[in-house]
Amino acid sequence: MRFSVTVFPGSNCDHDCEYVIRDVMGQKVEMVWHKETDLRNPDCVVVPGGFSYGDYLRTGAIARFSPVMKSVADFAAKGGLVVGICNGFQILCEAGMLPGVLIRNKSLQFICKNVYIKVEQTDTPFTNACKPGQVLKIPIAHGEGNYFIDAEGLKKLKDNRQIVVRYCDPEGQVTPESNPNGSLDAIAGVCNEKRNVFGLMPHPDRSGEDVLGSHDGQVIWKSILAAKAGVA
Amino acid sequence: MTSSIMDVEITPQVIKEHGLKPDEYDRICKILGRKPNITELGLYSVMWSEHCGYKHSRALLKTLPTKGPKVLQGPGENAGIMDIGEGWAVAFKVESHNHPSAIEPYQGAATGVGGILRDIFTMGARPVANLNSLRFGPLSDPKVKRLFAGVVRGIADYGNCMGIPTIAGEVVFDESYTENCLVNAMSVGLVRHEHIIKGRASGLNNPVIYIGATTGRDGIHGATFASTEITDESTEKRSAVQVADPFMEKLLMEATLELIHNDLLVGIQDMGAAGLTCSTCEMASRGGAGIEIDVAKVPQREKGMTPYEILLSESQERMLLVAKPGCEQKVHDVLAKWDLHAATIGFVTDTGRMVVKENGKVVADVPADSLTEAPIYHPAKSEPAILKKHRDFDETSVPDCKNPGEILEKLLSDPTIASKRWVYRQYDHMVRSNTLVRPGSDAGVLRVKGTSLGLAMTIDGLGSYCALDPYEGAKIVVAEAARNIACSGAEPIGMTDCLNFGSPEKPEVYYYFDRVISGLGDACRAFNIPITGGNVSLYNENPSGAIDPTPIVGMMGLFSDVNTAVTQWFKDDGDPIYLLGDIGGTIGGSRYLQVTHGKKTGRCPHLDLEAEHRLHQVLKAMADAKFLQSAHDCSDGGFAVALAECCFTGLTHEEAARGAKVSLPGKGRFDGRLFGEAQSRVVVSCKPAMGAQLEAMAKKFGVPCEKIGQVGGKELAVGNEMKVSIDKLADLFFTSIEKQMA
């Protein structure tokens, strides 16, 4: 399967995405500089984490104007798979490709640690290899991962089953203590209505191998591979 | 040029304001054969500051061991480099940013990280890890809380934005640092041998190119400021602190590595302390060449800047490079890709002089070497009377403890010993997906992708020991850092040091400095560990006195097979627990004596260098043989704290906390054996079937080894005297700082 990873000035998880896709999952990966418009015919586009444009103005707010983002939007509009991780999620929200916004963590501090997330929806191309309610141990590393959306938007997310993953404890219970950043409804990741664009704050790019503390992130990549194969 | 500046008369007052002594001024006149103008005086002022010129420390630093078969680059470049095999090398260095952080904690600490990162990627190495060592006054002080929070946020924001994991560090809270906090930042990079590049200029007429951020008026005289004591007026020198832009530095790093990897450069150097001045004269001096630049070509942030200001600005995120012939356009193309400023500001000459022009008119013309060769001083030294008092302290005047469980709880809650989770959770310690052992164990461990190699790294300091006995204390700092590496299963291969002291012009301070250097050197020689570079930070004092003499050691460890890495926490119930080394029994210099009795005195523990070296070797051998389930050294808080940490630090890696039941070896004072800080001790555990082999191996290496108990249960029980709930201990340990900072 062919992946393209967008690279913005200030992206810094682009290496992690490249590594996990190519060396752990054994797939083809192209790195696409933000000034380019040719995505190089991918099956899936990954918008990686980092600090695109130094988070200046607002996270993801400048990156969405990069030439490559027009191509990503067109690709998604045609049904192409797009996944945004961490800053990538923020960029997709800023670009209007995903609903909601990500604001400062409730603690007002950057938080880096392993968290647990519960897979709420398995009928997406990004989670089809998960069992319903499966708990994944995946790290977060962000200062602005506090998901917010207005009441109407939240209702829509629920009605359309767009809340894909939520923060939980190791047993899968969604509790106030297990929500690391104050996200509304413990939302860790959402998809669009067409279910072909997915954004999440936790890092499946950093959790593909046991030596790193967890291989649970692999199931996200496996789902994408399965989707391409026509399972989802 | 602004004539008013050029017209400044060089009076004794002007010379003094530049931090130069009258005889230093005379020396400048002799070098030039004339009086310097104000711009030239500025050049000498910054380059002959202690920060850049090491004038009070160079003579002693030269006694330190710097050579070894793995050393590819020793002191004198931006960072030291060591071979780690398979065509890879590791670049690493520690540097202080104490003075700026004391005045402006957020920017001071952030620019400290930025500076050390530039030192690494300037060598052609991609930074892969950051570490830091921080010291503040007691955490109960609101001013300290503000400083601590600001420094941590500054480090976090810079490293996180750059995408470099901060994987290890230490934080100490002690009254000696109340007015002078210490912020030492270390960075580690990986480089292929063929990409190593140095900070030197050569090749007549090769273009000298400036890249990165524009030059502003910030940070002028930062180096000179860092070479004086902190007083109430220091806060007025806030303009000497620079402003950080990690995004700019990220672009600069990627562009620099691209330039180096595309083989476009002769040499490159970052602009850190003393800015354009330092990079220009050092590159010329190292390359045995000269450089001529025109400051009018330097990209400027503000209008009307004088040559003096442009040369002395410490605006961050800038580099100076010398391109290979015919590569100038390619250099500009790479920089354009990254949307960075680049300007050809001069060329290499063969005159050995640093010539500065402004629109073609010469404004400074001095021998480049003369700037990099600051005067060398051999200050007077005398042993402080307090040292004898410490030596003569009578331990029997302190009653033995009767409530060890409560003391253990108190020690684990002590901010110096307690978990630094509040700190490291603000640092991205996982980015680049190489971090195999995250903060929480004795050393951070990284893999080197595409190889079986791994790196272990730690940063340690023991100011309180050095205050009691600078020679022994310095030996212990090196030993403890190397022991942390050995506990992780790696071989300590090299170190970098940052020497934080008060004013060298005071004989008592210089006595400490002299003895510390002896201790560091003797320990490094005993362990065959070369020092590949570092930094000296003097004048860490204020009207009420100097800081504790505080050498900080960054230690690099190497795994040929990173799968042999060991962590400090117990793994399985039923595993036997051993103590390697002798339990000891003195309490002098211990954290216990400080925390429970309010006494910072006594004889600091003695370190037997040979016994310590054997311990490092046996730990490595045991790790290589895969005998070990865990290994953790006894340091602050002694045997009891080490055992407790073995029980619950698995929680840092989402593993279970486990109890243990052990007997207390040795005889004599109960508190000495439980909480004393005798050296060369490590608590290890192994699978039950491995016990006999482990004991045999210890015997073979001549390291004392005693089976003391086994892992299991929910409590830590030591003999019949102490039994404490692990959950309770863990809660105190992990939340102590969080609660105080809430």
Chai-1 contact restraints between the chains, C-beta under 6 A:
chainA,res_idxA,chainB,res_idxB,connection_type,confidence,min_distance_angstrom,max_distance_angstrom,comment,restraint_id
A,P9,B,L251,contact,1.0,0.0,6.0,A-B,restraint_1
A,G10,B,F247,contact,1.0,0.0,6.0,A-B,restraint_2
A,G10,B,K250,contact,1.0,0.0,6.0,A-B,restraint_3
A,N12,B,G163,contact,1.0,0.0,6.0,A-B,restraint_4
A,D16,B,S433,contact,1.0,0.0,6.0,A-B,restraint_5
A,G50,B,G163,contact,1.0,0.0,6.0,A-B,restraint_6
A,F51,B,C161,contact,1.0,0.0,6.0,A-B,restraint_7
A,G54,B,F247,contact,1.0,0.0,6.0,A-B,restraint_8
A,Q109,B,Q426,contact,1.0,0.0,6.0,A-B,restraint_9
A,F110,B,A156,contact,1.0,0.0,6.0,A-B,restraint_10
A,F110,B,N160,contact,1.0,0.0,6.0,A-B,restraint_11
A,F110,B,Q426,contact,1.0,0.0,6.0,A-B,restraint_12
A,I111,B,R425,contact,1.0,0.0,6.0,A-B,restraint_13
A,C112,B,R425,contact,1.0,0.0,6.0,A-B,restraint_14
A,C112,B,D428,contact,1.0,0.0,6.0,A-B,restraint_15
A,C112,B,H429,contact,1.0,0.0,6.0,A-B,restraint_16
A,K113,B,R425,contact,1.0,0.0,6.0,A-B,restraint_17
A,N114,B,E654,contact,1.0,0.0,6.0,A-B,restraint_18
A,P139,B,M430,contact,1.0,0.0,6.0,A-B,restraint_19
A,A141,B,D428,contact,1.0,0.0,6.0,A-B,restraint_20
A,R206,B,M430,contact,1.0,0.0,6.0,A-B,restraint_21
A,R206,B,S433,contact,1.0,0.0,6.0,A-B,restraint_22
A,V211,B,L436,contact,1.0,0.0,6.0,A-B,restraint_23
A,L212,B,S433,contact,1.0,0.0,6.0,A-B,restraint_24
